[in-house]
Amino acid sequence: MQIQSQRGGIIAAICAAPTIIAQFNLAKRGSRITSHQSVESQFGKFTYLHENVVVDKNIITSRGAGTAFEFALTLVEILVNNSMKNKIADDIMLPPKITSPSIEVE
C-alpha cells in the first residue's frame, strides 16, 4: 500500500479498514475520510466526515456493509466512468437514492 500511495494510485477502504490509511500515513493530515463508527476516534489528524462514501484525491473510504453498494459504484465511476456506474446500478435494480453521487477526481 505504501508503493500504491507513493505513486498516487487509488487506495480504497471500507468499514474499519481505513484505520490502515491512518496507521501507515497513507493520507495527508487534514485529508477527508470516513469509516465505521466504532473506529472513528482513530482519525484525529484527518477531517472525519459522517458520509457514506468520501473521496479525497486518490483515497476512497466508506462506512461499512450498508454502504458497500455505494462504495463499489463510486469505484466503478472512478475506474471506468459514470455511464458504467449507472448501467451497473440499473442492471442490479439498485434503487436510485442508493447510487453514489457524481464525483470529480483531481
N, C-alpha and C positions, 0 to 999 in steps of 0.2 A: 504494500500500500504506500510505503514511503516513495518508491520509484514512480508509482502512478501519480502521486501528489506532486512530486518534483517536476514531472513533465506536463503538469496541468491536465492530466486525464480525469475523467469523471470518477467520483467516489460517491457511491450511493449506500445509504444505511437506513434501516428501519427498526423500530421498537427500541431495544436497549443498545443495539449495535452502534449508534452514533457516539457512544462513550469511547469507542476506539479512536474516533476522529479527535476527541479531546485528549485522550491519553497519549497519543503519538503526535500531537500538534500538527495535524494534517490540514487544519484550517487556521486562518489568522485570527488573532484577538479581535473581537467585535463582529466576527462573521455571524450571519444569521443561521440558526439551527433549531431543530426540534427533535423530540424523542418521546419515548413512553414516559408518562408522568412519574413513574417510580424511580427514574434516574435523572430527573430534571435538575436536581441540586448539583450535579457534576459539571454544569456548563456555565459556571460563574464568569469566565472570561469571554464568553460569547454573548451575542444578542439572542436570547431564547424567545421563540415565538410559539404560541399555542395554536398553531395551524396544522392542518392535516399533512401537508407537504410543503417543505421550504426548499427553494432553490437559491443558492448563493454562489454564483460563478460556477465552478465545477463540482460543488458539494450539494448533493440532494439528500435530504433527510425526511423521514416520516415517522408518525407516532406509534403505529402498531398494526396488528392484524386487521382491524377495522378500517384502516386507511390503505390497505395493500393494493386494491384496485386503482385508486387514485395515484398512488406511488408508481405502480407499474406503467400506467398510461402516461405519466409525466416522463418517465424514462423513454418510452416509445416516441413521444413528441421530440425529446432532445436528440435521441439517436437516429430517428428516421425523419418524421415530420408530423405536422398537425393532422393532415389528411389520414395518415395511417392510424394515428391515435383515435380519430373519430370512427374510422372503419372498424377497428377492433371493438370499440365501445358499442357500436351498433350491432356487430356480429354476435357479441355475447349478451346483447339485450340489457346492457347496463343502464339503469335509469339516468337521465340527463344530469340531474343535480349531483351525481357522484363523480362525473368526469372531471378531470383536472382542468384548471383554467389555462388559457393560452399563456405561454411564457416567452420571454426573450432571454437568450443566453448571450452573455458578453463574449 
